[in-house]
Amino acid sequence: RQYDFVVAKDGSGDFFTIQEDIKNVPDYRKEGRTHILIHKGTYKEKQIVPESKINVSLIGENNTTVTYEDYAQKKNIFGEGKSTSGSATCYFYANNLYVENITFQNTSGPVGQAVAAFVSADRMVFKNCRFLGFQDTLYTYAMDSRQYYEYCYIEGTIDFIFGWSTAVFNRCTIHSIGNGYITAPATPQGKEYGYVFFDCHITADKGVDKVYLSRPWRDYAKAVFIRCDMGKHILPEGWDNWNKKHAEKTVFYAEYQRNGLGANPQKRASFSTQLKSLEGYTIEEIMRGNDGWNPLTDAKTVLQNKR
């Protein structure tokens, strides 16, 4: 067997549900990595990878989907709204996680905030995953979290990539299914990087024609789009100040060698920047932190060591 555990809805694996499997992962396993294969199928469950389940790889077959239908205003058992954070389908708290070939979906629809994935872990890698929702699809939650997304697909309408974390999106598809805002960073003051998109395709459904690249959830928001292909749905001004004129002096919104019908450097908002070079903007530099983490080499090592 190539994996430590197998999840399968038909009973052919070790566990029927992903959450049951995660409960059986050793806590704080530091001398090895736990590899989990998830057979194809739709798993309707709230998935939580707690802080103690470090060094885990979750690998899905094609058509492996985790789905749920909570949203911020939905009532909990005490009659209270679940809140944005409480609406997530999946929660990732443990460090050094690697996730591949899995779809994370919130099926609540256009009912306000409804998170598909809540990611608080540091040194987090997603490869070839999909994140499906409407408003607030992907919540990059923790201030000191570094997250790396490669060949992923993320869709939504309003602020569908949002939060405090430092995150790199490499060769991803960012798809708007309604007019709104792609990102809403809350980058803490003093953080060198927020969201950085490399070679991404910025696309939209037919009829979607009024989309901003970002608006600042917090005053020091940072988002940079590098060599991205932008559809015509991106508004000429590109960036919005969220009705906070003072934030125009503190945000860092930038582009480099953008292309496509949505690329309008001469018409961009005056508080945005057109980078002349990529000094300081490599994946290695952005993700390095204080421990020298490199998701490009880390992901290769994880796959090579697959059991």
N, C-alpha and C positions, 0 to 999 in steps of 0.2 A: 504493500500500500504506500501511496505517496503522501498520505495525509494522516494526522493524528486522530482526527474525528471527521465523520461524514454526517451531514444533515440531509434527510430526504423525507418528503411528505408521504411517500409510499411505503415507508417502513424498511427500506433496504439499507439504511445507514445506521448510525449509532443513536441518533436522536431525530424526533419528528419536527422540532422547532429550533430556530437559531438561538433563542433565549435560553432554552434548556441546555444547549451545548455550551454556551458561554459560561453558564453557572458551574460547569464541570472543568473549566480551564483552571489550572493551578494559579493561585494568587502570587503575584510578584515573582513570576518565573524569570530568573535573570541569567540562567546558564543555558537556555535554549529558547527556541521560538515555537509556539503552538500553531500548527497549520490546520485550517478547517476548510473542507470542501462543502459547498452548499449546492445540492442538485437543483436543477431547473424547477421552476414552479413559483407560484405567488404565495408568499408567507404573510398573512395578515396578523401582525403582532407589533407591539411596542418593543423595539430592540434597544437594550442598554448595555454598553460595554463599560463597566465600572472602572474606577481608577486602578484597582488592584490587578486587572487582567492585562498586564503589559505584554509586549512582544507577541502579538497575535496577528496572524494573516488570515483574512477571510476571502476565499476565492470562490466565485460563483460560476456555474455553467451559464451558457447563453440562456437568456430569458429567466434569470433568477431575479425576483422582485420582492422587496419588503414594502408593505403598504399599510397605511392606517388613515384615519379620517378625523383626527382631532383638529380643533382650531381655537383661537384665543378666546372667543366669546362662548364657547361651548361650556356647559356647566359641569363641574365635578360633583362628587357625591355629597358635598356640603352646599351645593347650589351656587358656588362661586365660579367666575370665569377662569378657565384653565391658564390664561395668559399666553403670550407669544412663546415663551420658553417651554411651557407645559404642553404646547400643541404638537411637538415634534413626533415624527414616526420613529426616528432612530437617534440615539444619543451616544456619542463617542467621548469618553473621559480618559481612557488609558493611553499612555504614551507608547510610541513606537508601533503604531498600528499600520498594517498594509491591507488595502481593500482593492479587489479587482473584479470586474465583470458583474457588478451588482447594481440594480436599479433601486433607488430610494424614492418613495412616492407618498405624497399627501393628497388624498383624493377628495378633500373637503370642497374644492372648487372655489369660486370667487366669493368667499365669505369673510374677507379680511385676513389677518395674519394666520398662516397655517404652514408650519415648518415641516419640511421633509427630512432634513438632517441637521442636527445640532452638534457642532464639532468643537470640543473644548480641548482635545488632546494636543500634545506637542509632538513634533516629528511624525506627522500624519501624512500618509501617502494614499491617494486614490488614483487608480488607473483604469481607464475604460469603464467608468461608472456613469450612471445617469441619475440626475436629481430633478424630479418632476413636481411641480406645484403651481401656485398662482402668486400670491403675495408672500414674501419672506420665505422663499424656498430653501435656501442654504444659509444657515446661521453660523458664521465663523465666530465663535463665542469668546474664547479666553484671550486676554490681553497679551499674554506671553506665549501663545500658541503659534507654531509654524506649520503651515499646511501646504501640501503640494498636490496639484491636480493635473493629470496628464491624459490627453485624449478623452476627456469627459464631456458630457452633454448636460447643460444646465438650462432649465426653462422656467419662465414665470412672467409676471406682469410688473409688479411694483416692488422695488427694493429687493429683488429676488436673490441677490448676493449681498449679505449685510453683516456687520459686526466689527469686533475690535481686533481680530487676529491679523497676523501677517500671512498672506496667502499668494501663491504663484499658480497661475492657470496657464499651462503650456499646451499649445495646439488643441485647445478645447473649442467646442461649439457653444455659444451663448445665445439662446433663442428666446425672443420676446413673443408671447402669445397674446399680448394686449399692449396698449399704449401705457407708458409709465417710465420707470427708472430702472436701469440694470443693477447698479450698485448703490449701496448706502453705507459707506465706511464710517466707523466710529474710532478711527485710529487715535490712540492715546497721544497726548502731547509729548514730544521728545522721541517717539518711535521713528526710526529711519525709513521704514517701509510699511505700506499698507497692502493694497491689492496691486499686483502686477500681472498683466496679461501679455503672453508672448505668442505671436503667430496664431491668434484665435480667429475664428469665423463668427462674426456678429450678425445673426440672422433674425428673421421674424416671419410670423404667419402672414398670409395674404390679407391686406386691408389694414395692417398695423403700420402707422406712419408718423407717430409722434413719440419717440423714445429718446431719453437722455442717457448718456453713458453713466452719469453718477449725480448724486446730490449728497451733501454732507450731513449724516446723522449727528455727528459731533463736529466741533469747529475745526479740528486739525486733521480732517479726513484726507487720505492719500489714495489715489488710484492712477495707474499709469498703463497705457495701452501701447504696446510695441509691435510694429509690423502686423497689425490686425486688419483684416478685411471687413469693412463695415458696410452693411446694406443701406439702402436709401431710406429706411425707417428712422435712422439716426438724424435728429434735428440738426440744422446747420450750426447752431450755437453749441451743441454737444453736451454742455455741462450746466447744471442748475444750482443755485445757491440756497435752495429750500427756504426762500424768503428771509434769509439771514445775511443781510448785506455785510455785516462785520466778518462773517466767515470767509468772504472773498480774500481777506488779507492773511488768513491762516491756513487755508487748504492748500494741498499740492495736487493739482490735476494736470496730467501731461500726456502727450502722445509723441510717437516717433515712427516716421515712415509708415503712416497709415495709408490704406488704399481702399478702393471701392466707392460706390455712389454716396456713401455716408461720410466720406472724408472731405471735410471742408475747412482746411486750416485757416483760410483767410477770414472765415465767418465765425470762428470759435469764440466762446465767451472770453472776455478780456482778462479774466482772472485765471485762465488756463495757460499752459506752457507747451510750446512745441520744442521738444528736445533736439539739440544739435548733435549730440553724441550719446553713447550708451555707457559712459563712464559711471561705474558704480552699479550698473544694472546688468548683472549676470545672475543666473539662478543660484550659482554657488555663493555669491556675495550676499544675496538677499536672504537666503536660508541659513547662512553660516551660524548666526547667533554667537554665543559664548563657548560652544562646544565643538564648532567646526562641522556641524551636520551637513551632509550633502545628499539630498534625496535622489539624485541621479545615480550615484554609486550605491546608495543604500538599497534602492529598489532592486538593482541587479543582484546584489548579494542575497537579498531575501529570496528571490526566485531560484538562484543557484543552490541555495541550501534547502530547498523544498524537499521534504522527505519522500 
